[in-house]
Amino acid sequence: MKLKLGDTVTWTSQSLGCYTTKTGQVSAIVPKDCRATDYGYKPNGGVAGAQRNHESYVVKVGYRTYWPRVSQLKKVEERDGRDSSQN
């Protein structure tokens, strides 16, 4: 799946047995073999994780940024049926 800056996406994360669905906007596109910290991602615990071998996305939810796995992202369509990149 290819996303564009500003696309609205949603995904569900899990921690300690609790699942949380998050929705936000793509704020940066991270090229293959690069770290997300070079593209605005500020990890909460100070550990950014390894670079990924595919294009990935930094997503802004409120004032927080996330670097979710691309396989978990779903693009959100607007209410009129258009996808969020067709503004």
C-alpha positions in Angstrom: 0.0 0.0 0.0 1.3 3.4 -1.0 0.3 6.4 1.2 0.7 10.1 0.7 1.4 12.9 3.2 -1.8 13.9 4.9 -3.6 10.6 4.3 -5.7 9.5 7.3 -4.9 6.0 8.5 -6.0 3.8 11.4 -4.5 0.8 13.1 -4.8 -1.2 16.3 -1.9 -1.5 18.7 -1.5 -3.8 21.7 0.3 -3.5 25.0 0.0 -5.6 28.1 -3.1 -7.2 26.8 -5.0 -4.0 26.0 -5.8 -3.1 22.4 -6.1 0.5 21.3 -7.3 1.8 17.9 -5.5 4.9 16.7 -6.3 7.2 13.9 -4.0 9.9 12.5 -2.4 11.6 9.5 0.7 10.5 7.7 3.2 13.2 8.6 6.3 11.7 7.0 7.3 9.0 4.5 10.4 7.1 5.6 12.4 5.6 2.7 13.6 2.0 2.7 16.6 1.3 4.9 16.2 4.7 6.8 15.4 5.4 10.5 12.1 7.2 11.3 14.0 9.5 13.7 15.4 11.3 10.7 11.8 12.1 9.6 10.2 13.5 12.8 9.6 10.4 14.8 10.4 10.9 18.5 10.2 7.6 20.4 8.6 7.7 23.8 11.1 5.4 25.4 14.1 6.8 23.7 14.6 3.7 21.5 13.8 4.2 17.8 14.1 0.7 16.6 15.9 -0.6 13.5 15.6 0.7 10.1 13.0 -1.1 7.9 13.7 -2.8 4.5 10.6 -1.1 3.0 9.0 2.3 2.8 7.2 3.2 6.0 5.2 6.0 7.5 5.3 8.3 10.5 1.8 9.0 11.7 0.7 11.9 13.9 -2.1 11.4 16.4 -2.8 14.5 18.3 0.5 15.7 19.6 2.1 12.3 19.5 4.0 10.6 16.6 4.0 6.9 15.9 5.9 4.6 13.5 3.4 1.8 13.0 4.0 -1.4 10.9 2.8 -0.8 7.4 1.0 -4.1 7.4 -1.3 -2.8 10.2 -2.3 0.4 8.5 -5.7 0.9 6.9 -6.5 4.0 4.9 -9.6 5.9 6.1 -12.1 7.0 3.5 -14.0 10.2 3.9 -17.8 10.1 4.4 -18.5 10.9 0.8 -16.6 7.8 -0.3 -13.4 9.5 -1.5 -10.2 8.4 0.1 -8.5 11.0 2.4 -5.8 12.0 -0.2 -8.4 13.4 -2.7 -9.0 16.8 -1.0 
